[in-house]
Each structure stands twice: as structure tokens, then as C-alpha cells.
Amino acid sequence: MNSTPSYLKHHFLIAMPHMGDPHFAQTVIYLVEHNQHGAMGLVINKTSGLSLADVLEQLNPGVEPSEHCQHVPIYNGGPVHSERGFVLHPQDWSYQATLELGGLALTTSQDVLLAIADGSGPDRQLIALGYSGWEAGQLEAELIDNAWLTCPADPAVLFDVAVEQRLQRAAAPLGIDLSLLSSQAGHA
């Protein structure tokens, strides 16, 4: 029997309680891409402790960022290329290096950061350093091993829900209270 693979682009990956990898324990990942070649996503519920002001000071030493920039958090998007920046935002904004994702967009160029800083950019955004990546078949194997729950992504969780509530809110449409799940995995 030949079945077409089911890809999870625009879905959330929600780490199961038994997730042992410290990079992914208690995380929610927005999958930017998932196809036969692998998957790429951004952790959306782990802040780095840095702000947009910190990043701008690194990019433009000597230029004083606005007070607003002190309050824009930077997320740990994942362990791959942790020096690279990614900005997830609504699709109605486009910059030098913007990939449209169908309702959302991902920008990797500095111009979006400068636009956010001066108030002319998207007011709904998630800025991350690094990303989470899987080689071909790797994510599928992790799903078979019950490492992740999946559900369609909700932009409100990305942009409107407080970071400490994103894990539970992402799981809510599944009717699952993660705090009630065992940390032991099993197969029927």
C-alpha cells in the first residue's frame, strides 16, 4: 500500500512531557517547513534573555536603540545556527529576505529589525535566534516514538499569548492538559 506522506508545515510541535533533550523539553515549535527533505521550525516559548535593543547594539554599535526595543524579547528558536536571526510576522509585511508562508511570513534580513525598532515594521512579530531542524525522516521517526504532539498552528498563540502560557494554549485544541500526562512513553 502506497500512502502520501502527511507534512506538518504551519503546525505546532508540542513536546511530550518525557522529552529528554534539554533544547526541546517543554517547548512549542512552529513548523516553518516540513517536506521530504526534512523540517525546520522555531521554538516559540523560550526567551533568550536578550531584547531587540541588545541585538541592535550588536548590529550597529554606537547607535542608541529606542526604549521600545528594550521590551521586544528575543526567543531561542533552536540549537541550529544560533547566531542567525529569524522574524516571524504577518504576511502583509515584506522585506529583503522574506519567505511567504500563507498568512504568515519569515524574514531573515536586518531591515525588518530596523523597521520594528523605528515603529514602521510589523507590530506582531516573534524574533528568534537559531532554529530547530530535522533531516529527512528524522521528525517522522520522533513522531512515531511519541516525542511530539501536533496540531495546526494558531497565529494568536504566536503573537497574542504570553510566553509562559503558550505551551498549554497550543495544546488546548487537542483537549489535552499536559500537566496530566505521564512522563513515561508507551506504545499500544
ABEGO torsion letter per residue (X at the ends): XBBBBBBABGBBBBBBAABABAAABGBBBBBABBBAAEBBBBBAABBAGBBAAAAAAAABBGBBBBAAAAABBBBBAEABGAABBBBBBBAABBBABBBBAGGBBBBABAAAAAAAAAGABBABBBBBBEBBBBBBGAAAAAAAAGABBBBBBBAAAAAABBAAAAAAAAAAAAGBBAAABBABBBBX
